[in-house]
Amino acid sequence: MKRTLIIGASGGIGAGLVAMCAARGDAVTTLSRSADGFDITDETSVAHHLGALDGPFDLVVVATGALVVNGAEPEKSVKSVTRQAMMDQFAVNAVGPALVLRHAADLLRRDGAGVVAVLSARVGSIGDNRMGGWVSYRSAKAAVNQIVHTTAIELSRTHKQSVCVALHPGTVATPFTAKYLGRHPAVPPDDAAQNLLNVIDDLTPAQTGQFFDWAGKTVPW
């Protein structure tokens, strides 16, 4: 039986992942702010909650993240950037996952294959940015991609069969994203979760440190 840890289990994609993993027979452990008081932006909270887990796990998914933090909407241009909004974005979307990945070596088994997947976003791709705007969110997601890539390198030294990747879930229809969808097609959270699991299940150690979309295609840095 695969042991799975979903961090951010109360969110749309997180809840979908919990349901899909449980349905296929995984032993699922969950962490979230609403159910457990888990604060991914607080170093003490992260260490306390992760240290209390009964690991190791075969799969760890960091499904946290936010597009709007403390009411600050994505900027239309760099002229709208504020220090506080950018700091808040980094706290949630980059520093938080980094604090979790700090414990990655303890969460994964050493004697077999293990996957750590962190939800990122295509807008965090520097090479794919052709529209500008959303400066703080883009920058935080670009930062988390670097954090994932660095962690993958370090993790592979002690966990030879490990895989650590950043994943773009596609455009997911949730109450939080509704006003930003525009003409972009969106999928329900459960479909997004299943797409991500399909990608995760096909990953090999040779792909560690990379950035993939929901269809398993490589996203440029």
ABEGO torsion letter per residue (X at the ends): XBBBBBBGAABAAAAAAAAAAAAAGBBBBBBBAAAAGBBAABAAAAAAAAAABBOBBABBBBABEBABBGGBBBBABAAABBAAAAAAAAAAAAAAAAAAAAAAAAABBAABBBBBBBBBBAAABAAABAAEEGAAAAAAAAAAAAAAAAAAAAAAAABAABBBBBBBAEBBBBAAAAAAAEABBBBBAAAAAAAAAAAAAABBAAABGBBBBAAGBBBBX
